[in-house]
């Protein structure tokens, strides 16, 4: 998993956290905690992204080499399949999600897949799935870590200068550094 994929995962998580923390509550509606909202949405985004890629890969296996300009056509098909699966997942859980979270569920799997899939298609199929699943697992784990840490930060005394986006960015970069060292331990590289 290269640096670009990690950064896309982190900025997707930042966007997700920003939407969740600034989500308005309607009168008479009970608001779920940001932690549970992020866990729920992370599971849905990960499953929709995986489903979109699996659908794209299945169609590519059935129809073989898709003609035309692959630089344009492959990202378009990946985005289209991700949107189709995201829309299907949204139809299943529409009543349980707030409106802002519904738009996140439609767009974030497509964003993840457009960042993760095209660069990996040059690899062999087995290596593609290994790297792609590892990238999605990375997104899932980091999102859960950051949700838990930010939930604990609600009770911590944080200076007003660091509240909000700066503390979220700091938490994600600390997670990034701590998880990057595993690659150095196992593969003799730092990043």
C-alpha positions in Angstrom: 0.0 0.0 0.0 1.7 3.2 -1.2 1.6 6.6 0.4 -1.1 7.9 -2.0 -3.5 5.2 -1.0 -2.9 5.9 2.7 -3.5 9.6 2.2 -6.7 9.0 0.4 -7.9 6.8 3.2 -7.0 9.4 5.8 -8.7 12.3 4.0 -11.8 10.1 3.5 -11.8 9.5 7.2 -11.3 13.2 7.9 -14.3 14.0 5.6 -16.4 11.3 7.3 -15.6 12.6 10.8 -16.3 16.2 9.7 -19.7 15.3 8.4 -20.5 13.2 11.5 -19.5 15.9 14.0 -21.3 18.7 12.2 -24.5 16.8 11.5 -27.6 18.7 12.8 -30.2 17.1 15.0 -33.8 17.6 14.2 -36.3 18.3 17.0 -37.7 15.1 18.5 -34.9 13.0 17.0 -32.5 11.1 19.2 -29.0 11.5 18.0 -26.6 8.6 18.0 -23.1 9.1 19.3 -20.5 10.1 16.7 -18.6 6.9 17.5 -21.5 4.6 16.6 -22.3 6.7 13.5 -18.8 6.5 12.3 -18.6 2.7 13.0 -21.8 2.1 11.2 -20.9 4.3 8.2 -17.4 2.8 8.0 -18.8 -0.7 7.8 -21.3 0.4 5.1 -18.6 2.3 3.1 -16.2 -0.6 3.3 -18.8 -3.1 2.2 -20.0 -0.9 -0.6 -16.5 -0.3 -1.9 -15.7 -4.0 -1.8 -18.9 -4.8 -3.6 -18.3 -2.2 -6.3 -14.8 -3.6 -6.9 -16.0 -7.2 -6.9 -18.8 -6.3 -9.4 -16.2 -4.5 -11.6 -13.8 -7.4 -11.4 -16.6 -9.9 -12.2 -17.7 -8.0 -15.2 -14.1 -7.6 -16.4 -13.6 -11.4 -16.0 -16.8 -12.2 -17.9 -16.3 -9.8 -20.8 -12.5 -10.1 -20.9 -10.4 -7.3 -22.2 -12.5 -4.2 -22.5 -11.6 -2.2 -25.6 -11.1 1.5 -25.8 -9.0 3.8 -23.9 -8.2 2.0 -20.6 -7.0 5.1 -18.9 -10.5 6.6 -19.2 -12.7 3.6 -19.3 -11.4 1.6 -16.3 -11.8 4.5 -13.7 -15.3 5.2 -15.2 -16.4 1.6 -14.9 -14.9 1.3 -11.3 -16.8 4.5 -10.4 -20.0 3.4 -12.0 -19.9 -0.1 -10.3 -19.1 1.5 -7.0 -22.0 3.9 -7.4 -24.4 1.1 -8.3 -23.5 -0.9 -5.2 -23.5 2.2 -3.0 -27.0 3.0 -4.2 -28.1 -0.5 -3.5 -26.7 -0.4 0.0 -28.3 3.0 0.5 -31.7 1.6 -0.5 -31.4 -1.1 2.2 -30.4 1.3 5.1 -32.0 4.6 4.0 -34.3 4.8 7.0 -31.5 4.4 9.5 -29.2 7.0 8.2 -29.4 10.8 8.3 -29.5 12.7 5.1 -25.9 13.9 5.3 -24.7 10.4 6.0 -26.7 9.1 3.0 -24.7 11.3 0.7 -21.4 10.1 2.3 -22.5 6.5 1.7 -23.1 7.3 -2.0 -19.8 9.2 -2.6 -17.1 7.8 -0.3 -17.0 4.2 -1.7 -16.6 5.7 -5.2 -13.9 8.0 -3.9 -12.1 5.1 -2.3 -12.3 2.8 -5.3 -11.3 5.5 -7.7 -8.1 6.0 -5.6 -7.4 2.4 -4.9 -8.4 0.3 -7.9 -6.9 1.9 -11.1 -3.3 1.9 -9.8 -3.5 -1.7 -8.8 -4.9 -3.0 -12.0 -1.5 -3.2 -13.6 -0.5 -5.8 -11.0 -1.4 -9.5 -11.2 -4.9 -10.5 -10.2 -3.8 -12.2 -6.9 -1.6 -9.3 -6.0 -4.4 -6.9 -6.9 -6.8 -8.5 -4.4 -4.2 -8.8 -1.7 -3.3 -5.1 -1.9 -6.9 -3.9 -2.4 -8.2 -5.9 0.6 -5.3 -4.8 2.7 -6.0 -1.2 1.8 -9.7 -1.5 2.7 -8.7 -3.2 6.0 -6.4 -0.3 6.6 -9.2 2.2 6.0 -11.5 0.2 8.3 -9.1 -0.2 11.2 -7.9 3.4 11.1 -11.4 4.7 10.9 -12.3 2.6 14.0 -9.2 3.7 15.8 -9.8 7.3 15.1 -13.5 7.1 16.1 -12.5 5.6 19.4 -9.8 8.1 20.1 -12.0 11.1 19.2 -14.8 9.7 21.4 -12.3 9.7 24.3 -11.1 13.2 23.4 -14.6 14.5 24.1 -13.9 14.3 27.9 -10.3 15.5 27.6 -9.4 19.2 28.2 -8.3 20.4 24.8 -7.2 24.0 24.1 -9.7 25.9 21.9 -6.9 26.3 19.3 -6.7 22.5 18.7 -10.4 21.6 18.9 -12.0 20.3 15.7 -10.0 19.7 12.6 -6.5 20.2 14.1 -7.0 17.5 16.7 -8.5 15.1 14.1 -5.6 15.7 11.8 -3.1 15.1 14.6 -4.9 11.9 15.7 -4.8 10.5 12.1 -1.2 11.4 11.6 -0.2 9.7 14.9 -2.1 6.6 13.8 -0.4 6.8 10.4 3.0 7.0 12.0 2.3 4.1 14.4 0.9 1.8 11.6 3.7 2.8 9.1 6.3 1.3 11.4 4.8 -2.2 11.0 5.9 -2.2 7.4 9.4 -1.4 8.5 9.3 -4.2 11.0 8.1 -6.8 8.5 9.3 -5.6 5.1 12.5 -3.7 6.0 11.1 -0.4 4.8 10.1 2.7 6.7 7.2 4.0 4.6 
